[in-house]
Amino acid sequence: MPTMTKEEKFKIIQDSLAAADRGDTEEEERLLEKLPLAPHLALAMKEMLGPEETLNSGSNFSEVEAKYGKDWLST
């Protein structure tokens, strides 16, 4: 999973804010799920929810994989 540039992240945030302004909460949430989850938050999610539910959350784990490797859920 490739990591995103700051510009790509900013564009997603701008688009999600525009969706929120339109009242399109589904689009806002869809866009925000595209943003990479911070590694420390992903580890907390794994601890609280377990690996399977974490994986099924739909979150973007690109930064977690970059920091901890692709097998971070099984370790």
CHARMM internal coordinates of N, CA and C (Angstrom, degrees):
IC EDIT
DIST 1 N 1 CA 1.4447
DIST 1 CA 1 C 1.5338
ANGL 1 N 1 CA 1 C 108.07
DIST 1 C 2 N 1.3051
ANGL 1 CA 1 C 2 N 118.99
DIHE 1 N 1 CA 1 C 2 N 116.02
DIST 2 N 2 CA 1.4674
ANGL 1 C 2 N 2 CA 120.05
DIHE 1 CA 1 C 2 N 2 CA -179.34
DIST 2 CA 2 C 1.5290
ANGL 2 N 2 CA 2 C 111.90
DIHE 1 C 2 N 2 CA 2 C -72.23
DIST 2 C 3 N 1.3242
ANGL 2 CA 2 C 3 N 114.89
DIHE 2 N 2 CA 2 C 3 N 150.11
DIST 3 N 3 CA 1.4566
ANGL 2 C 3 N 3 CA 119.05
DIHE 2 CA 2 C 3 N 3 CA 176.77
DIST 3 CA 3 C 1.5211
ANGL 3 N 3 CA 3 C 109.68
DIHE 2 C 3 N 3 CA 3 C -82.44
DIST 3 C 4 N 1.3097
ANGL 3 CA 3 C 4 N 116.83
DIHE 3 N 3 CA 3 C 4 N 157.75
DIST 4 N 4 CA 1.4665
ANGL 3 C 4 N 4 CA 122.75
DIHE 3 CA 3 C 4 N 4 CA -178.39
DIST 4 CA 4 C 1.5153
ANGL 4 N 4 CA 4 C 110.50
DIHE 3 C 4 N 4 CA 4 C -95.37
DIST 4 C 5 N 1.3145
ANGL 4 CA 4 C 5 N 114.89
DIHE 4 N 4 CA 4 C 5 N 149.72
DIST 5 N 5 CA 1.4548
ANGL 4 C 5 N 5 CA 119.84
DIHE 4 CA 4 C 5 N 5 CA 172.94
DIST 5 CA 5 C 1.5232
ANGL 5 N 5 CA 5 C 109.25
DIHE 4 C 5 N 5 CA 5 C -76.66
DIST 5 C 6 N 1.3134
ANGL 5 CA 5 C 6 N 116.32
DIHE 5 N 5 CA 5 C 6 N 163.71
DIST 6 N 6 CA 1.4674
ANGL 5 C 6 N 6 CA 120.57
DIHE 5 CA 5 C 6 N 6 CA 175.89
DIST 6 CA 6 C 1.5218
ANGL 6 N 6 CA 6 C 110.51
DIHE 5 C 6 N 6 CA 6 C -60.01
DIST 6 C 7 N 1.3235
ANGL 6 CA 6 C 7 N 116.06
DIHE 6 N 6 CA 6 C 7 N -37.61
DIST 7 N 7 CA 1.4678
ANGL 6 C 7 N 7 CA 120.64
DIHE 6 CA 6 C 7 N 7 CA -179.76
DIST 7 CA 7 C 1.5245
ANGL 7 N 7 CA 7 C 111.18
DIHE 6 C 7 N 7 CA 7 C -64.48
DIST 7 C 8 N 1.3364
ANGL 7 CA 7 C 8 N 116.72
DIHE 7 N 7 CA 7 C 8 N -40.84
DIST 8 N 8 CA 1.4703
ANGL 7 C 8 N 8 CA 120.48
DIHE 7 CA 7 C 8 N 8 CA 178.58
DIST 8 CA 8 C 1.5272
ANGL 8 N 8 CA 8 C 110.61
DIHE 7 C 8 N 8 CA 8 C -65.24
DIST 8 C 9 N 1.3256
ANGL 8 CA 8 C 9 N 116.29
DIHE 8 N 8 CA 8 C 9 N -41.82
DIST 9 N 9 CA 1.4642
ANGL 8 C 9 N 9 CA 120.17
DIHE 8 CA 8 C 9 N 9 CA 178.26
DIST 9 CA 9 C 1.5262
ANGL 9 N 9 CA 9 C 110.64
DIHE 8 C 9 N 9 CA 9 C -63.40
DIST 9 C 10 N 1.3197
ANGL 9 CA 9 C 10 N 116.54
DIHE 9 N 9 CA 9 C 10 N -43.56
DIST 10 N 10 CA 1.4604
ANGL 9 C 10 N 10 CA 120.98
DIHE 9 CA 9 C 10 N 10 CA -179.67
DIST 10 CA 10 C 1.5257
ANGL 10 N 10 CA 10 C 111.04
DIHE 9 C 10 N 10 CA 10 C -62.08
DIST 10 C 11 N 1.3250
ANGL 10 CA 10 C 11 N 116.98
DIHE 10 N 10 CA 10 C 11 N -40.29
DIST 11 N 11 CA 1.4675
ANGL 10 C 11 N 11 CA 121.25
DIHE 10 CA 10 C 11 N 11 CA 179.03
DIST 11 CA 11 C 1.5253
ANGL 11 N 11 CA 11 C 110.92
DIHE 10 C 11 N 11 CA 11 C -63.09
DIST 11 C 12 N 1.3198
ANGL 11 CA 11 C 12 N 116.72
DIHE 11 N 11 CA 11 C 12 N -41.94
DIST 12 N 12 CA 1.4648
ANGL 11 C 12 N 12 CA 120.12
DIHE 11 CA 11 C 12 N 12 CA 177.81
DIST 12 CA 12 C 1.5227
ANGL 12 N 12 CA 12 C 110.31
DIHE 11 C 12 N 12 CA 12 C -63.02
DIST 12 C 13 N 1.3205
ANGL 12 CA 12 C 13 N 116.93
DIHE 12 N 12 CA 12 C 13 N -42.62
DIST 13 N 13 CA 1.4690
ANGL 12 C 13 N 13 CA 120.69
DIHE 12 CA 12 C 13 N 13 CA 178.49
DIST 13 CA 13 C 1.5205
ANGL 13 N 13 CA 13 C 110.33
DIHE 12 C 13 N 13 CA 13 C -62.36
DIST 13 C 14 N 1.3237
ANGL 13 CA 13 C 14 N 117.09
DIHE 13 N 13 CA 13 C 14 N -45.30
DIST 14 N 14 CA 1.4708
ANGL 13 C 14 N 14 CA 120.44
DIHE 13 CA 13 C 14 N 14 CA 178.35
DIST 14 CA 14 C 1.5311
ANGL 14 N 14 CA 14 C 110.64
DIHE 13 C 14 N 14 CA 14 C -59.61
DIST 14 C 15 N 1.3208
ANGL 14 CA 14 C 15 N 117.30
DIHE 14 N 14 CA 14 C 15 N -45.77
DIST 15 N 15 CA 1.4596
ANGL 14 C 15 N 15 CA 121.32
DIHE 14 CA 14 C 15 N 15 CA -179.50
DIST 15 CA 15 C 1.5228
ANGL 15 N 15 CA 15 C 111.54
DIHE 14 C 15 N 15 CA 15 C -64.70
DIST 15 C 16 N 1.3303
ANGL 15 CA 15 C 16 N 116.75
DIHE 15 N 15 CA 15 C 16 N -37.90
DIST 16 N 16 CA 1.4702
ANGL 15 C 16 N 16 CA 119.27
DIHE 15 CA 15 C 16 N 16 CA 178.92
DIST 16 CA 16 C 1.5245
ANGL 16 N 16 CA 16 C 111.10
DIHE 15 C 16 N 16 CA 16 C -68.59
DIST 16 C 17 N 1.3239
ANGL 16 CA 16 C 17 N 117.13
DIHE 16 N 16 CA 16 C 17 N -36.71
DIST 17 N 17 CA 1.4666
ANGL 16 C 17 N 17 CA 119.92
DIHE 16 CA 16 C 17 N 17 CA 176.32
DIST 17 CA 17 C 1.5296
ANGL 17 N 17 CA 17 C 111.37
DIHE 16 C 17 N 17 CA 17 C -66.16
DIST 17 C 18 N 1.3186
ANGL 17 CA 17 C 18 N 116.11
DIHE 17 N 17 CA 17 C 18 N -38.12
DIST 18 N 18 CA 1.4660
ANGL 17 C 18 N 18 CA 120.20
DIHE 17 CA 17 C 18 N 18 CA 177.01
DIST 18 CA 18 C 1.5283
ANGL 18 N 18 CA 18 C 110.04
DIHE 17 C 18 N 18 CA 18 C -64.70
DIST 18 C 19 N 1.3235
ANGL 18 CA 18 C 19 N 117.15
DIHE 18 N 18 CA 18 C 19 N -40.23
DIST 19 N 19 CA 1.4680
ANGL 18 C 19 N 19 CA 120.44
DIHE 18 CA 18 C 19 N 19 CA 177.47
DIST 19 CA 19 C 1.5210
ANGL 19 N 19 CA 19 C 110.14
DIHE 18 C 19 N 19 CA 19 C -63.93
DIST 19 C 20 N 1.3292
ANGL 19 CA 19 C 20 N 116.89
DIHE 19 N 19 CA 19 C 20 N -40.89
DIST 20 N 20 CA 1.4675
ANGL 19 C 20 N 20 CA 120.62
DIHE 19 CA 19 C 20 N 20 CA 177.88
DIST 20 CA 20 C 1.5229
ANGL 20 N 20 CA 20 C 110.64
DIHE 19 C 20 N 20 CA 20 C -62.54
DIST 20 C 21 N 1.3173
ANGL 20 CA 20 C 21 N 116.99
DIHE 20 N 20 CA 20 C 21 N -41.87
DIST 21 N 21 CA 1.4692
ANGL 20 C 21 N 21 CA 120.82
DIHE 20 CA 20 C 21 N 21 CA 178.54
DIST 21 CA 21 C 1.5272
ANGL 21 N 21 CA 21 C 111.51
DIHE 20 C 21 N 21 CA 21 C -61.62
DIST 21 C 22 N 1.3477
ANGL 21 CA 21 C 22 N 116.17
DIHE 21 N 21 CA 21 C 22 N -33.07
DIST 22 N 22 CA 1.4717
ANGL 21 C 22 N 22 CA 120.71
DIHE 21 CA 21 C 22 N 22 CA 178.20
DIST 22 CA 22 C 1.5220
ANGL 22 N 22 CA 22 C 112.11
DIHE 21 C 22 N 22 CA 22 C -79.63
DIST 22 C 23 N 1.3247
ANGL 22 CA 22 C 23 N 116.11
DIHE 22 N 22 CA 22 C 23 N -10.69
DIST 23 N 23 CA 1.4606
ANGL 22 C 23 N 23 CA 120.51
DIHE 22 CA 22 C 23 N 23 CA -176.83
DIST 23 CA 23 C 1.5195
ANGL 23 N 23 CA 23 C 112.83
DIHE 22 C 23 N 23 CA 23 C 84.30
DIST 23 C 24 N 1.3276
ANGL 23 CA 23 C 24 N 117.25
DIHE 23 N 23 CA 23 C 24 N 14.18
DIST 24 N 24 CA 1.4573
ANGL 23 C 24 N 24 CA 122.29
DIHE 23 CA 23 C 24 N 24 CA -179.05
DIST 24 CA 24 C 1.5270
ANGL 24 N 24 CA 24 C 109.09
DIHE 23 C 24 N 24 CA 24 C -92.01
DIST 24 C 25 N 1.3241
ANGL 24 CA 24 C 25 N 115.87
DIHE 24 N 24 CA 24 C 25 N 80.10
DIST 25 N 25 CA 1.4642
ANGL 24 C 25 N 25 CA 120.04
DIHE 24 CA 24 C 25 N 25 CA -175.81
DIST 25 CA 25 C 1.5252
ANGL 25 N 25 CA 25 C 112.72
DIHE 24 C 25 N 25 CA 25 C -67.98
DIST 25 C 26 N 1.3232
ANGL 25 CA 25 C 26 N 117.89
DIHE 25 N 25 CA 25 C 26 N -31.70
DIST 26 N 26 CA 1.4641
ANGL 25 C 26 N 26 CA 119.97
DIHE 25 CA 25 C 26 N 26 CA 177.85
DIST 26 CA 26 C 1.5202
ANGL 26 N 26 CA 26 C 110.93
DIHE 25 C 26 N 26 CA 26 C -62.94
DIST 26 C 27 N 1.3335
ANGL 26 CA 26 C 27 N 117.22
DIHE 26 N 26 CA 26 C 27 N -45.18
DIST 27 N 27 CA 1.4565
ANGL 26 C 27 N 27 CA 121.69
DIHE 26 CA 26 C 27 N 27 CA 178.45
DIST 27 CA 27 C 1.5286
ANGL 27 N 27 CA 27 C 110.31
DIHE 26 C 27 N 27 CA 27 C -66.00
DIST 27 C 28 N 1.3168
ANGL 27 CA 27 C 28 N 116.49
DIHE 27 N 27 CA 27 C 28 N -40.88
DIST 28 N 28 CA 1.4644
ANGL 27 C 28 N 28 CA 120.32
DIHE 27 CA 27 C 28 N 28 CA 178.32
DIST 28 CA 28 C 1.5261
ANGL 28 N 28 CA 28 C 110.38
DIHE 27 C 28 N 28 CA 28 C -57.83
DIST 28 C 29 N 1.3329
ANGL 28 CA 28 C 29 N 117.08
DIHE 28 N 28 CA 28 C 29 N -48.53
DIST 29 N 29 CA 1.4625
ANGL 28 C 29 N 29 CA 121.20
DIHE 28 CA 28 C 29 N 29 CA -179.49
DIST 29 CA 29 C 1.5246
ANGL 29 N 29 CA 29 C 111.52
DIHE 28 C 29 N 29 CA 29 C -65.80
DIST 29 C 30 N 1.3293
ANGL 29 CA 29 C 30 N 117.75
DIHE 29 N 29 CA 29 C 30 N -40.20
DIST 30 N 30 CA 1.4538
ANGL 29 C 30 N 30 CA 121.76
DIHE 29 CA 29 C 30 N 30 CA 179.32
DIST 30 CA 30 C 1.5296
ANGL 30 N 30 CA 30 C 110.45
DIHE 29 C 30 N 30 CA 30 C -59.74
DIST 30 C 31 N 1.3300
ANGL 30 CA 30 C 31 N 115.26
DIHE 30 N 30 CA 30 C 31 N -44.09
DIST 31 N 31 CA 1.4573
ANGL 30 C 31 N 31 CA 119.79
DIHE 30 CA 30 C 31 N 31 CA -179.95
DIST 31 CA 31 C 1.5264
ANGL 31 N 31 CA 31 C 111.84
DIHE 30 C 31 N 31 CA 31 C -67.08
DIST 31 C 32 N 1.3187
ANGL 31 CA 31 C 32 N 117.06
DIHE 31 N 31 CA 31 C 32 N -43.55
DIST 32 N 32 CA 1.4689
ANGL 31 C 32 N 32 CA 119.99
DIHE 31 CA 31 C 32 N 32 CA -178.43
DIST 32 CA 32 C 1.5258
ANGL 32 N 32 CA 32 C 112.06
DIHE 31 C 32 N 32 CA 32 C -64.38
DIST 32 C 33 N 1.3330
ANGL 32 CA 32 C 33 N 117.62
DIHE 32 N 32 CA 32 C 33 N -30.00
DIST 33 N 33 CA 1.4590
ANGL 32 C 33 N 33 CA 120.81
DIHE 32 CA 32 C 33 N 33 CA 177.17
DIST 33 CA 33 C 1.5198
ANGL 33 N 33 CA 33 C 111.75
DIHE 32 C 33 N 33 CA 33 C -67.06
DIST 33 C 34 N 1.3269
ANGL 33 CA 33 C 34 N 117.21
DIHE 33 N 33 CA 33 C 34 N -19.16
DIST 34 N 34 CA 1.4623
ANGL 33 C 34 N 34 CA 120.87
DIHE 33 CA 33 C 34 N 34 CA 178.30
DIST 34 CA 34 C 1.5274
ANGL 34 N 34 CA 34 C 112.33
DIHE 33 C 34 N 34 CA 34 C -74.60
DIST 34 C 35 N 1.3277
ANGL 34 CA 34 C 35 N 117.04
DIHE 34 N 34 CA 34 C 35 N -22.35
DIST 35 N 35 CA 1.4596
ANGL 34 C 35 N 35 CA 120.49
DIHE 34 CA 34 C 35 N 35 CA -179.50
DIST 35 CA 35 C 1.5265
ANGL 35 N 35 CA 35 C 110.36
DIHE 34 C 35 N 35 CA 35 C -69.18
DIST 35 C 36 N 1.3173
ANGL 35 CA 35 C 36 N 117.89
DIHE 35 N 35 CA 35 C 36 N 138.50
DIST 36 N 36 CA 1.4681
ANGL 35 C 36 N 36 CA 120.15
DIHE 35 CA 35 C 36 N 36 CA 178.93
DIST 36 CA 36 C 1.5257
ANGL 36 N 36 CA 36 C 111.25
DIHE 35 C 36 N 36 CA 36 C -63.08
DIST 36 C 37 N 1.3199
ANGL 36 CA 36 C 37 N 114.60
DIHE 36 N 36 CA 36 C 37 N 135.66
DIST 37 N 37 CA 1.4570
ANGL 36 C 37 N 37 CA 120.59
DIHE 36 CA 36 C 37 N 37 CA 176.66
DIST 37 CA 37 C 1.5300
ANGL 37 N 37 CA 37 C 108.73
DIHE 36 C 37 N 37 CA 37 C -78.38
DIST 37 C 38 N 1.3092
ANGL 37 CA 37 C 38 N 116.89
DIHE 37 N 37 CA 37 C 38 N 134.58
DIST 38 N 38 CA 1.4626
ANGL 37 C 38 N 38 CA 121.13
DIHE 37 CA 37 C 38 N 38 CA 178.78
DIST 38 CA 38 C 1.5297
ANGL 38 N 38 CA 38 C 108.98
DIHE 37 C 38 N 38 CA 38 C -60.42
DIST 38 C 39 N 1.3282
ANGL 38 CA 38 C 39 N 117.38
DIHE 38 N 38 CA 38 C 39 N 138.25
DIST 39 N 39 CA 1.4678
ANGL 38 C 39 N 39 CA 120.21
DIHE 38 CA 38 C 39 N 39 CA -177.10
DIST 39 CA 39 C 1.5305
ANGL 39 N 39 CA 39 C 114.62
DIHE 38 C 39 N 39 CA 39 C -53.11
DIST 39 C 40 N 1.3221
ANGL 39 CA 39 C 40 N 117.72
DIHE 39 N 39 CA 39 C 40 N -41.91
DIST 40 N 40 CA 1.4714
ANGL 39 C 40 N 40 CA 118.20
DIHE 39 CA 39 C 40 N 40 CA -178.82
DIST 40 CA 40 C 1.5237
ANGL 40 N 40 CA 40 C 111.75
DIHE 39 C 40 N 40 CA 40 C -66.01
DIST 40 C 41 N 1.3328
ANGL 40 CA 40 C 41 N 117.50
DIHE 40 N 40 CA 40 C 41 N -31.81
DIST 41 N 41 CA 1.4634
ANGL 40 C 41 N 41 CA 120.19
DIHE 40 CA 40 C 41 N 41 CA 177.22
DIST 41 CA 41 C 1.5222
ANGL 41 N 41 CA 41 C 111.44
DIHE 40 C 41 N 41 CA 41 C -72.09
DIST 41 C 42 N 1.3244
ANGL 41 CA 41 C 42 N 116.42
DIHE 41 N 41 CA 41 C 42 N -36.99
DIST 42 N 42 CA 1.4624
ANGL 41 C 42 N 42 CA 120.21
DIHE 41 CA 41 C 42 N 42 CA 177.86
DIST 42 CA 42 C 1.5253
ANGL 42 N 42 CA 42 C 110.97
DIHE 41 C 42 N 42 CA 42 C -64.88
DIST 42 C 43 N 1.3291
ANGL 42 CA 42 C 43 N 116.98
DIHE 42 N 42 CA 42 C 43 N -40.29
DIST 43 N 43 CA 1.4610
ANGL 42 C 43 N 43 CA 119.65
DIHE 42 CA 42 C 43 N 43 CA 177.72
DIST 43 CA 43 C 1.5225
ANGL 43 N 43 CA 43 C 111.26
DIHE 42 C 43 N 43 CA 43 C -64.83
DIST 43 C 44 N 1.3187
ANGL 43 CA 43 C 44 N 116.87
DIHE 43 N 43 CA 43 C 44 N -38.70
DIST 44 N 44 CA 1.4665
ANGL 43 C 44 N 44 CA 120.18
DIHE 43 CA 43 C 44 N 44 CA 176.97
DIST 44 CA 44 C 1.5299
ANGL 44 N 44 CA 44 C 110.47
DIHE 43 C 44 N 44 CA 44 C -65.64
DIST 44 C 45 N 1.3279
ANGL 44 CA 44 C 45 N 116.49
DIHE 44 N 44 CA 44 C 45 N -39.82
DIST 45 N 45 CA 1.4624
ANGL 44 C 45 N 45 CA 120.75
DIHE 44 CA 44 C 45 N 45 CA 177.98
DIST 45 CA 45 C 1.5272
ANGL 45 N 45 CA 45 C 110.18
DIHE 44 C 45 N 45 CA 45 C -62.29
DIST 45 C 46 N 1.3224
ANGL 45 CA 45 C 46 N 116.13
DIHE 45 N 45 CA 45 C 46 N -44.56
DIST 46 N 46 CA 1.4662
ANGL 45 C 46 N 46 CA 121.16
DIHE 45 CA 45 C 46 N 46 CA 178.94
DIST 46 CA 46 C 1.5257
ANGL 46 N 46 CA 46 C 110.76
DIHE 45 C 46 N 46 CA 46 C -59.94
DIST 46 C 47 N 1.3255
ANGL 46 CA 46 C 47 N 116.14
DIHE 46 N 46 CA 46 C 47 N -42.98
DIST 47 N 47 CA 1.4711
ANGL 46 C 47 N 47 CA 120.75
DIHE 46 CA 46 C 47 N 47 CA -179.54
DIST 47 CA 47 C 1.5272
ANGL 47 N 47 CA 47 C 111.49
DIHE 46 C 47 N 47 CA 47 C -66.28
DIST 47 C 48 N 1.3215
ANGL 47 CA 47 C 48 N 116.53
DIHE 47 N 47 CA 47 C 48 N -40.38
DIST 48 N 48 CA 1.4656
ANGL 47 C 48 N 48 CA 120.51
DIHE 47 CA 47 C 48 N 48 CA -175.87
DIST 48 CA 48 C 1.5311
ANGL 48 N 48 CA 48 C 113.04
DIHE 47 C 48 N 48 CA 48 C -80.72
DIST 48 C 49 N 1.3496
ANGL 48 CA 48 C 49 N 116.67
DIHE 48 N 48 CA 48 C 49 N -39.78
DIST 49 N 49 CA 1.4553
ANGL 48 C 49 N 49 CA 120.49
DIHE 48 CA 48 C 49 N 49 CA -172.87
DIST 49 CA 49 C 1.5214
ANGL 49 N 49 CA 49 C 114.61
DIHE 48 C 49 N 49 CA 49 C -104.06
DIST 49 C 50 N 1.3193
ANGL 49 CA 49 C 50 N 115.63
DIHE 49 N 49 CA 49 C 50 N -18.27
DIST 50 N 50 CA 1.4525
ANGL 49 C 50 N 50 CA 120.07
DIHE 49 CA 49 C 50 N 50 CA -175.10
DIST 50 CA 50 C 1.5199
ANGL 50 N 50 CA 50 C 110.71
DIHE 49 C 50 N 50 CA 50 C 91.89
DIST 50 C 51 N 1.3302
ANGL 50 CA 50 C 51 N 116.10
DIHE 50 N 50 CA 50 C 51 N 159.55
DIST 51 N 51 CA 1.4569
ANGL 50 C 51 N 51 CA 120.32
DIHE 50 CA 50 C 51 N 51 CA -175.83
DIST 51 CA 51 C 1.5294
ANGL 51 N 51 CA 51 C 114.71
DIHE 50 C 51 N 51 CA 51 C -61.43
DIST 51 C 52 N 1.3211
ANGL 51 CA 51 C 52 N 116.98
DIHE 51 N 51 CA 51 C 52 N -43.75
DIST 52 N 52 CA 1.4733
ANGL 51 C 52 N 52 CA 119.59
DIHE 51 CA 51 C 52 N 52 CA -176.02
DIST 52 CA 52 C 1.5224
ANGL 52 N 52 CA 52 C 112.28
DIHE 51 C 52 N 52 CA 52 C -64.16
DIST 52 C 53 N 1.3177
ANGL 52 CA 52 C 53 N 117.10
DIHE 52 N 52 CA 52 C 53 N -47.89
DIST 53 N 53 CA 1.4605
ANGL 52 C 53 N 53 CA 120.16
DIHE 52 CA 52 C 53 N 53 CA -179.80
DIST 53 CA 53 C 1.5321
ANGL 53 N 53 CA 53 C 110.75
DIHE 52 C 53 N 53 CA 53 C -67.18
DIST 53 C 54 N 1.3191
ANGL 53 CA 53 C 54 N 117.05
DIHE 53 N 53 CA 53 C 54 N -34.78
DIST 54 N 54 CA 1.4612
ANGL 53 C 54 N 54 CA 120.85
DIHE 53 CA 53 C 54 N 54 CA 176.25
DIST 54 CA 54 C 1.5205
ANGL 54 N 54 CA 54 C 109.92
DIHE 53 C 54 N 54 CA 54 C -61.54
DIST 54 C 55 N 1.3143
ANGL 54 CA 54 C 55 N 116.88
DIHE 54 N 54 CA 54 C 55 N -48.27
DIST 55 N 55 CA 1.4577
ANGL 54 C 55 N 55 CA 121.51
DIHE 54 CA 54 C 55 N 55 CA 179.70
DIST 55 CA 55 C 1.5276
ANGL 55 N 55 CA 55 C 111.40
DIHE 54 C 55 N 55 CA 55 C -61.45
DIST 55 C 56 N 1.3288
ANGL 55 CA 55 C 56 N 116.76
DIHE 55 N 55 CA 55 C 56 N -37.53
DIST 56 N 56 CA 1.4655
ANGL 55 C 56 N 56 CA 121.55
DIHE 55 CA 55 C 56 N 56 CA -178.36
DIST 56 CA 56 C 1.5264
ANGL 56 N 56 CA 56 C 113.55
DIHE 55 C 56 N 56 CA 56 C -80.84
DIST 56 C 57 N 1.3267
ANGL 56 CA 56 C 57 N 117.27
DIHE 56 N 56 CA 56 C 57 N 1.11
DIST 57 N 57 CA 1.4658
ANGL 56 C 57 N 57 CA 120.24
DIHE 56 CA 56 C 57 N 57 CA -176.91
DIST 57 CA 57 C 1.5232
ANGL 57 N 57 CA 57 C 112.93
DIHE 56 C 57 N 57 CA 57 C -71.44
DIST 57 C 58 N 1.3154
ANGL 57 CA 57 C 58 N 117.02
DIHE 57 N 57 CA 57 C 58 N -19.20
DIST 58 N 58 CA 1.4592
ANGL 57 C 58 N 58 CA 120.01
DIHE 57 CA 57 C 58 N 58 CA -178.01
DIST 58 CA 58 C 1.5180
ANGL 58 N 58 CA 58 C 113.57
DIHE 57 C 58 N 58 CA 58 C 83.86
DIST 58 C 59 N 1.3121
ANGL 58 CA 58 C 59 N 116.90
DIHE 58 N 58 CA 58 C 59 N 6.48
DIST 59 N 59 CA 1.4621
ANGL 58 C 59 N 59 CA 121.09
DIHE 58 CA 58 C 59 N 59 CA -179.41
DIST 59 CA 59 C 1.5273
ANGL 59 N 59 CA 59 C 110.77
DIHE 58 C 59 N 59 CA 59 C -72.87
DIST 59 C 60 N 1.3272
ANGL 59 CA 59 C 60 N 114.53
DIHE 59 N 59 CA 59 C 60 N 157.73
DIST 60 N 60 CA 1.4544
ANGL 59 C 60 N 60 CA 121.62
DIHE 59 CA 59 C 60 N 60 CA 177.02
DIST 60 CA 60 C 1.5244
ANGL 60 N 60 CA 60 C 107.54
DIHE 59 C 60 N 60 CA 60 C -91.25
DIST 60 C 61 N 1.3284
ANGL 60 CA 60 C 61 N 116.51
DIHE 60 N 60 CA 60 C 61 N 112.74
DIST 61 N 61 CA 1.4609
ANGL 60 C 61 N 61 CA 122.20
DIHE 60 CA 60 C 61 N 61 CA -176.16
DIST 61 CA 61 C 1.5267
ANGL 61 N 61 CA 61 C 112.76
DIHE 60 C 61 N 61 CA 61 C -102.20
DIST 61 C 62 N 1.3061
ANGL 61 CA 61 C 62 N 118.87
DIHE 61 N 61 CA 61 C 62 N 20.16
DIST 62 N 62 CA 1.4637
ANGL 61 C 62 N 62 CA 121.13
DIHE 61 CA 61 C 62 N 62 CA -175.75
DIST 62 CA 62 C 1.5299
ANGL 62 N 62 CA 62 C 112.50
DIHE 61 C 62 N 62 CA 62 C -59.39
DIST 62 C 63 N 1.3153
ANGL 62 CA 62 C 63 N 118.14
DIHE 62 N 62 CA 62 C 63 N -41.45
DIST 63 N 63 CA 1.4655
ANGL 62 C 63 N 63 CA 120.07
DIHE 62 CA 62 C 63 N 63 CA -179.60
DIST 63 CA 63 C 1.5264
ANGL 63 N 63 CA 63 C 111.70
DIHE 62 C 63 N 63 CA 63 C -73.12
DIST 63 C 64 N 1.3255
ANGL 63 CA 63 C 64 N 116.77
DIHE 63 N 63 CA 63 C 64 N -29.78
DIST 64 N 64 CA 1.4645
ANGL 63 C 64 N 64 CA 120.91
DIHE 63 CA 63 C 64 N 64 CA 176.54
DIST 64 CA 64 C 1.5258
ANGL 64 N 64 CA 64 C 109.30
DIHE 63 C 64 N 64 CA 64 C -67.61
DIST 64 C 65 N 1.3374
ANGL 64 CA 64 C 65 N 115.78
DIHE 64 N 64 CA 64 C 65 N -46.43
DIST 65 N 65 CA 1.4602
ANGL 64 C 65 N 65 CA 119.88
DIHE 64 CA 64 C 65 N 65 CA 179.31
DIST 65 CA 65 C 1.5255
ANGL 65 N 65 CA 65 C 111.68
DIHE 64 C 65 N 65 CA 65 C -64.39
DIST 65 C 66 N 1.3229
ANGL 65 CA 65 C 66 N 116.57
DIHE 65 N 65 CA 65 C 66 N -36.09
DIST 66 N 66 CA 1.4650
ANGL 65 C 66 N 66 CA 119.72
DIHE 65 CA 65 C 66 N 66 CA 178.25
DIST 66 CA 66 C 1.5269
ANGL 66 N 66 CA 66 C 110.95
DIHE 65 C 66 N 66 CA 66 C -65.11
DIST 66 C 67 N 1.3184
ANGL 66 CA 66 C 67 N 116.77
DIHE 66 N 66 CA 66 C 67 N -34.81
DIST 67 N 67 CA 1.4691
ANGL 66 C 67 N 67 CA 120.70
DIHE 66 CA 66 C 67 N 67 CA -177.88
DIST 67 CA 67 C 1.5207
ANGL 67 N 67 CA 67 C 113.00
DIHE 66 C 67 N 67 CA 67 C -85.00
DIST 67 C 68 N 1.3420
ANGL 67 CA 67 C 68 N 117.53
DIHE 67 N 67 CA 67 C 68 N -42.59
DIST 68 N 68 CA 1.4559
ANGL 67 C 68 N 68 CA 121.92
DIHE 67 CA 67 C 68 N 68 CA -171.87
DIST 68 CA 68 C 1.5275
ANGL 68 N 68 CA 68 C 114.92
DIHE 67 C 68 N 68 CA 68 C -111.07
DIST 68 C 69 N 1.3238
ANGL 68 CA 68 C 69 N 118.02
DIHE 68 N 68 CA 68 C 69 N -6.37
DIST 69 N 69 CA 1.4484
ANGL 68 C 69 N 69 CA 121.30
DIHE 68 CA 68 C 69 N 69 CA -178.41
DIST 69 CA 69 C 1.5203
ANGL 69 N 69 CA 69 C 111.76
DIHE 68 C 69 N 69 CA 69 C 93.13
DIST 69 C 70 N 1.3243
ANGL 69 CA 69 C 70 N 114.87
DIHE 69 N 69 CA 69 C 70 N 165.89
DIST 70 N 70 CA 1.4625
ANGL 69 C 70 N 70 CA 120.48
DIHE 69 CA 69 C 70 N 70 CA -175.54
DIST 70 CA 70 C 1.5306
ANGL 70 N 70 CA 70 C 113.63
DIHE 69 C 70 N 70 CA 70 C -68.30
DIST 70 C 71 N 1.3156
ANGL 70 CA 70 C 71 N 118.07
DIHE 70 N 70 CA 70 C 71 N -21.33
DIST 71 N 71 CA 1.4655
ANGL 70 C 71 N 71 CA 120.62
DIHE 70 CA 70 C 71 N 71 CA -178.23
DIST 71 CA 71 C 1.5253
ANGL 71 N 71 CA 71 C 113.67
DIHE 70 C 71 N 71 CA 71 C -96.01
DIST 71 C 72 N 1.3219
ANGL 71 CA 71 C 72 N 116.85
DIHE 71 N 71 CA 71 C 72 N 21.58
DIST 72 N 72 CA 1.4753
ANGL 71 C 72 N 72 CA 120.92
DIHE 71 CA 71 C 72 N 72 CA -175.24
DIST 72 CA 72 C 1.5208
ANGL 72 N 72 CA 72 C 112.43
DIHE 71 C 72 N 72 CA 72 C -60.21
DIST 72 C 73 N 1.3307
ANGL 72 CA 72 C 73 N 118.92
DIHE 72 N 72 CA 72 C 73 N -27.20
DIST 73 N 73 CA 1.4492
ANGL 72 C 73 N 73 CA 120.19
DIHE 72 CA 72 C 73 N 73 CA -179.01
DIST 73 CA 73 C 1.5382
ANGL 73 N 73 CA 73 C 112.13
DIHE 72 C 73 N 73 CA 73 C -75.55
DIST 73 C 74 N 1.3029
ANGL 73 CA 73 C 74 N 116.64
DIHE 73 N 73 CA 73 C 74 N -25.97
DIST 74 N 74 CA 1.4629
ANGL 73 C 74 N 74 CA 119.44
DIHE 73 CA 73 C 74 N 74 CA -176.71
DIST 74 CA 74 C 1.5191
ANGL 74 N 74 CA 74 C 113.42
DIHE 73 C 74 N 74 CA 74 C -95.22
DIST 74 C 75 N 1.3123
ANGL 74 CA 74 C 75 N 117.12
DIHE 74 N 74 CA 74 C 75 N -1.08
DIST 75 N 75 CA 1.4644
ANGL 74 C 75 N 75 CA 119.13
DIHE 74 CA 74 C 75 N 75 CA -179.30
DIST 75 CA 75 C 1.5074
ANGL 75 N 75 CA 75 C 111.87
DIHE 74 C 75 N 75 CA 75 C -104.80
END
COOR INIT
IC SEED 1 N 1 CA 1 C
IC BUILD
